[in-house]
Amino acid sequence: MNRLKELREDNDLLQKDVAKKVGISQRKYSYYETGQTLLTEEILKKLAEYYQTSIDYLLYQTDERKPYPKSIMKK
């Protein structure tokens, strides 16, 4: 299953809810979720922050949902 869809459904949200939070249309979010459009750096950052996860998790670089500790990010 797509990570964006999984996160959205785990939080009992609709596409339009997430789209509004990150400042895009529902259609654009749908394209991201289905892989029809590549995620931009800006949207990746917003989605990772919104879902409280890492960009690496969104991009399947890790299976760890928790975001990295801020102390690691500063190094």
Summary of the structure (lengths in Angstrom):
residues: 75
radius of gyration: 12.2
end to end distance: 33.0
largest distance: 37.6
contacts: 166
relative contact order: 0.14
helix: 60%
strand: 0%
